[in-house]
Amino acid sequence: MSEETAGASVKVVVSAALSDRFDKRYVVVDTATGEIVDDAQGYGYKSAQDAHRAHGYKSMPPNKKRQRDAAKRQAQRWCAQHSEFMQHVEQAMFYALKDGQNLTEEDLRAVLDEHGVELPFPVKDLMRNW
């Protein structure tokens, strides 16, 4: 079994039961008891990175979840209040995608400066949650 450490109390290992010859499947195991903590509903994760990511998301402390949800609500409320500005952002995103590029933080900051709009939260929150 291959091991990669996910934290102090869990580790990610290759599951012999869920893997076959050409398709390795990973599960999250408690290091103290050896009990399987997460196995992706019985299918296993396709990569160790996916297993780490899922376990980190599922074991996130409640206060961090509340902070993330509050930031999302704040950004969505702001977008609803500034719908005309958001149309300009969507237009800039459309033209960027049409040129084969993504809308970056710098591009969004330029649109904000062009329209003289101040955000009450970081630009990254707007990009993540609008």
Contact map, one row per residue, 1 for C-alpha under 8 A:
1110000000001111000000000000000000000000000000000000000000000000000000000000000000000000000000000000000000000000000000000000000000
1111000000001100000000000000000000000000000000000000000000000000000000000000000000000000000000000000000000000000000000000000000000
1111100000111100000000000000000000000000000000000000000000000000000000000000000000000000000000000000000000000000000000000000000000
0111110000111000000000000000000000000000000000010000000000000000000000000000000000000000000000000000000000000000000000000000000000
0011111101110000000000000000000000000000000000000000000000000000000000000000000000000000000000000000000000000000000000000000000000
0001111111110000000000000000000000000000000000000001000000000000000000000000000000000000000000000000000000000000000000000000000000
0000111111100000000000000000000000000000000000000000000000000000000000000000000000000000000000000000000000000000000000000000000000
0000111111000000000000000000000000000000000000000000000000000000000000000000000000000000000000000000000000000000000000000000000000
0000011111100000000000000000011100000000000000000000000000000000000000000000000000000000000000000000000000000000000000000000000000
0000111111110000000000000001111000000000000000000000000000000000000000000000000000000000000000000000000000000000000000000000000000
0011111011111000000000000001111000000000000000000000000000000000000000000000000000000000000000000000000000000000000000000000000000
0011110001111100000000000111100000000000000000010011000000000000000000000000000000000000000000000000000000000000000000000000000000
1111000000111110000000000111100000000000000000010000000000000000000000000000000000000000000000000000000000000000000000000000000000
1110000000011111001000011110000000000000000000000000000000000000000000000000000000000000000000000000000000000000000000000000000000
1000000000001111111000011110000000000000000100000000000000000000000000000000000000000000000000000000000000000000000000000000000000
1000000000000111111100001000000000000000000000000000000000000000000000000000000000000000000000000000000000000000000000000000000000
0000000000000011111100000000000000000000000000000000000000000000000000000000000000000000000000000000000000000000000000000000000000
0000000000000011111100011100000000000000011100000000000000000000000000000000000000000000000000000000000000000000000000000000000000
0000000000000111111111111000000000000000000000000000000000000000000000000000000000000000000000000000000000000000000000000000000000
0000000000000001111111110000000000000000000000000000000000000000000000000000000000000000000000000000000000000000000000000000000000
0000000000000000001111110000000000000000000000000000000000000000000000000000000000000000000000000000000000000000000000000000000000
0000000000000000001111110000000000000000000000000000000000000000000000000000000000000000000000000000000000000000000000000000000000
0000000000000000001111111000000000000000000001000000000000000000000000000000000000000000000000000000000000000000000000000000000000
0000000000000110011111111100000000000000000001100000000000000000000000000000000000000000000000000000000000000000000000000000000000
0000000000000111011000111110000000000000001111100000000000000000000000000000000000000000000000000000000000000000000000000000000000
0000000000011110010000011111000000000010000111110010000000000000000000000000000000000000000000000000000000000000000000000000000000
0000000000011110000000001111100000011111000110000010000000000000000000000000000000000000000000000000000000000000000000000000000000
0000000001111000000000000111110000011110000000000011001000000000000000000000000000000000000000000000000000000000000000000000000000
0000000001111000000000000011111001111100000000000000000000000000000000000000000000000000000000000000000000000000000000000000000000
0000000011100000000000000001111111111000000000000000000000000000000000000000000000000000000000000000000000000000000000000000000000
0000000011100000000000000000111111100000000000000000000000000000000000000000000000000000000000000000000000000000000000000000000000
0000000010000000000000000000011111000000000000000000000000000000000000000000000000000000000000000000000000000000000000000000000000
0000000000000000000000000000011111100000000000000000000000000000000000000000000000000000000000000000000000000000000000000000000000
0000000000000000000000000000111111110000000000000000000000000000000000000000000000000000000000000000000000000000000000000000000000
0000000000000000000000000000111011111000000000000000000000000000000000000000000000000000000000000000000000000000000000000000000000
0000000000000000000000000011110001111110000000000000000000000000000000000000000000000000000000000000000000000000000000000000000000
0000000000000000000000000011110000111110000000000000000000000000000000000000000000000000000000000000000000000000000000000000000000
0000000000000000000000000011100000011111100000000000001000000000000000000000000000000000000000000000000000000000000000000000000000
0000000000000000000000000111000000011111111110000000000000000000000000000000000000000000000000000000000000000000000000000000000000
0000000000000000000000000010000000000111111110000000000000000000000000000000000000000000000000000000000000000000000000000000000000
0000000000000000000000000000000000000111111100000000000000000000000000000000000000000000000000000000000000000000000000000000000000
0000000000000000010000000000000000000011111100000000000000000000000000000000000000000000000000000000000000000000000000000000000000
0000000000000000010000001000000000000011111110000000000000000000000000000000000000000000000000000000000000000000000000000000000000
0000000000000010010000001110000000000011111111000000000000000000000000000000000000000000000000000000000000000000000000000000000000
0000000000000000000000001110000000000011001111110110000000000000000000000000000000000000000000000000000000000000000000000000000000
0000000000000000000000111100000000000000000111110110000000000000000000000000000000000000000000000000000000000000000000000000000000
0000000000000000000000011100000000000000000011111110000000000000000000000000000000000000000000000000000000000000000000000000000000
0001000000011000000000000100000000000000000011111111000000000000000000000000000000000000000000000000000000000000000000000000000000
0000000000000000000000000000000000000000000000111111100000000000000000000000000000000000000000000000000000000000000000000000000000
0000000000000000000000000000000000000000000011111111110000000000000000000000000000000000000000000000000000000000000000000000000000
0000000000010000000000000111000000000000000011111111111000000000000000000000000000000000000000000000000000000000000000000000000000
0000010000010000000000000001000000000000000000011111111100000000000000000000000000000000000000000000000000000000000000000000000000
0000000000000000000000000000000000000000000000001111111110000000000000000000000000000000000000000000000000000000000000000000000000
0000000000000000000000000000000000000000000000000111111111000000000000000000000000000000000000000000000000000000000000000000000000
0000000000000000000000000001000000000100000000000011111111100000000000000000000000000000000000000000000000000000000000000000000000
0000000000000000000000000000000000000000000000000001111111110000000000000000000000000000000000000000000000000000000000000000000000
0000000000000000000000000000000000000000000000000000111111110000000000000000000000000000000000000000000000000000000000000000000000
0000000000000000000000000000000000000000000000000000011111110000000000000000000000000000000000000000000000000000000000000000000000
0000000000000000000000000000000000000000000000000000001111111000000000000000000000000000000000000000000000000000000000000000000000
0000000000000000000000000000000000000000000000000000000111111101100000000000000000000000000000000000000000000000000000000000000000
0000000000000000000000000000000000000000000000000000000000111111100000000000000000000000000000000000000000000000000000000000000000
0000000000000000000000000000000000000000000000000000000000011111110000000000000000000000000000000000000000000000000000000000000000
0000000000000000000000000000000000000000000000000000000000001111111000000000000000000000000000000000000000000000000000000000000000
0000000000000000000000000000000000000000000000000000000000011111111100000000000000000000000000000000000000000000000000000000000000
0000000000000000000000000000000000000000000000000000000000011111111110000000000000000000000000000000000000000000000000000000000000
0000000000000000000000000000000000000000000000000000000000000111111111000000000000000000000000000000000000000000000000000000000000
0000000000000000000000000000000000000000000000000000000000000011111111100000000000000000000000000000000000000000000000000000000000
0000000000000000000000000000000000000000000000000000000000000001111111110000000000000000000000000000000000000000000000000000000000
0000000000000000000000000000000000000000000000000000000000000000111111111000000000000000000000000000000000000000000000000000000000
0000000000000000000000000000000000000000000000000000000000000000011111111100000000000000000000000000000000000000000000000000000000
0000000000000000000000000000000000000000000000000000000000000000001111111110000000000000000000000000000000000000000000000000100000
0000000000000000000000000000000000000000000000000000000000000000000111111111000000000000000000000000000000000000000000000000100011
0000000000000000000000000000000000000000000000000000000000000000000011111111100000000000000000000000000000000000000000000000000000
0000000000000000000000000000000000000000000000000000000000000000000001111111110000000000000000000000000000000000000000000000000000
0000000000000000000000000000000000000000000000000000000000000000000000111111111000000000000000000000000000000000000000001000110011
0000000000000000000000000000000000000000000000000000000000000000000000011111111100000000000000000000000000000000000000000000000011
0000000000000000000000000000000000000000000000000000000000000000000000001111111110000000000000000000000000000000000000000000000000
0000000000000000000000000000000000000000000000000000000000000000000000000111111111000000000000000000000000000000000000000000000000
0000000000000000000000000000000000000000000000000000000000000000000000000011111111100100000000000000000000000000000000000000000001
0000000000000000000000000000000000000000000000000000000000000000000000000001111111100000000000000000000000000000000000000000000000
0000000000000000000000000000000000000000000000000000000000000000000000000000111111100000000000000000000000000000000000000000000000
0000000000000000000000000000000000000000000000000000000000000000000000000000011111111100000000000000000000000000000000000000000000
0000000000000000000000000000000000000000000000000000000000000000000000000000001111111110000000000000000000000000000000000000000000
0000000000000000000000000000000000000000000000000000000000000000000000000000000001111111000000000000000000000000000000000000000000
0000000000000000000000000000000000000000000000000000000000000000000000000000000001111111100000000000000000000000001000000000000000
0000000000000000000000000000000000000000000000000000000000000000000000000000001001111111110000000000000000000000000000000000000000
0000000000000000000000000000000000000000000000000000000000000000000000000000000000111111111000000000000000000000000000000000000000
0000000000000000000000000000000000000000000000000000000000000000000000000000000000011111111100000000000000000010000000000000000000
0000000000000000000000000000000000000000000000000000000000000000000000000000000000001111111110000000000000010010000000000000000000
0000000000000000000000000000000000000000000000000000000000000000000000000000000000000111111111000000000000000000000000000000000000
0000000000000000000000000000000000000000000000000000000000000000000000000000000000000011111111100000000000000000000000000000000000
0000000000000000000000000000000000000000000000000000000000000000000000000000000000000001111111110000001000000000000000000000000000
0000000000000000000000000000000000000000000000000000000000000000000000000000000000000000111111111000011000000000000000000000000000
0000000000000000000000000000000000000000000000000000000000000000000000000000000000000000011111111100000000000000000000000000000000
0000000000000000000000000000000000000000000000000000000000000000000000000000000000000000001111111110000000000000000000000000000000
0000000000000000000000000000000000000000000000000000000000000000000000000000000000000000000111111111111000000000000000000000000000
0000000000000000000000000000000000000000000000000000000000000000000000000000000000000000000011111111111000000000000000000000000000
0000000000000000000000000000000000000000000000000000000000000000000000000000000000000000000001111111100000000000000000000000000000
0000000000000000000000000000000000000000000000000000000000000000000000000000000000000000000000111111100000000000000000000000000000
0000000000000000000000000000000000000000000000000000000000000000000000000000000000000000000000011111110000000000000000000000000000
0000000000000000000000000000000000000000000000000000000000000000000000000000000000000000000000011111111000000000000000000000000000
0000000000000000000000000000000000000000000000000000000000000000000000000000000000000000000010011001111100000000000000000000000000
0000000000000000000000000000000000000000000000000000000000000000000000000000000000000000000110011000111110110000000000000000000000
0000000000000000000000000000000000000000000000000000000000000000000000000000000000000000000000000000011111110000000000000000000000
0000000000000000000000000000000000000000000000000000000000000000000000000000000000000000000000000000001111111000000000000011001000
0000000000000000000000000000000000000000000000000000000000000000000000000000000000000000000000000000000111111100000000000000000000
0000000000000000000000000000000000000000000000000000000000000000000000000000000000000000000000000000001111111110000000000000000000
0000000000000000000000000000000000000000000000000000000000000000000000000000000000000000100000000000001111111111000000000010000000
0000000000000000000000000000000000000000000000000000000000000000000000000000000000000000000000000000000011111111100000000010000000
0000000000000000000000000000000000000000000000000000000000000000000000000000000000000000000000000000000001111111110000000000000000
0000000000000000000000000000000000000000000000000000000000000000000000000000000000000001100000000000000000111111111000000000000000
0000000000000000000000000000000000000000000000000000000000000000000000000000000000000000000000000000000000011111111111000000000000
0000000000000000000000000000000000000000000000000000000000000000000000000000000000000000000000000000000000001111111110000000000000
0000000000000000000000000000000000000000000000000000000000000000000000000000000000000000000000000000000000000111111110000000000000
0000000000000000000000000000000000000000000000000000000000000000000000000000000000001000000000000000000000000011111110000000000000
0000000000000000000000000000000000000000000000000000000000000000000000000000000000000000000000000000000000000001111111000000000000
0000000000000000000000000000000000000000000000000000000000000000000000000000000000000000000000000000000000000001111111100000000000
0000000000000000000000000000000000000000000000000000000000000000000000000000000000000000000000000000000000000001000111110000000000
0000000000000000000000000000000000000000000000000000000000000000000000000000000000000000000000000000000000000000000011111110000000
0000000000000000000000000000000000000000000000000000000000000000000000000000000000000000000000000000000000000000000001111100000000
0000000000000000000000000000000000000000000000000000000000000000000000000010000000000000000000000000000000000000000000111110110000
0000000000000000000000000000000000000000000000000000000000000000000000000000000000000000000000000000000000000000000000111111110000
0000000000000000000000000000000000000000000000000000000000000000000000000000000000000000000000000000000010011000000000101111111000
0000000000000000000000000000000000000000000000000000000000000000000000000000000000000000000000000000000010000000000000000111111100
0000000000000000000000000000000000000000000000000000000000000000000000110010000000000000000000000000000000000000000000001111111110
0000000000000000000000000000000000000000000000000000000000000000000000000010000000000000000000000000000000000000000000001111111111
0000000000000000000000000000000000000000000000000000000000000000000000000000000000000000000000000000000010000000000000000011111111
0000000000000000000000000000000000000000000000000000000000000000000000000000000000000000000000000000000000000000000000000001111111
0000000000000000000000000000000000000000000000000000000000000000000000010011000000000000000000000000000000000000000000000000111111
0000000000000000000000000000000000000000000000000000000000000000000000010011001000000000000000000000000000000000000000000000011111
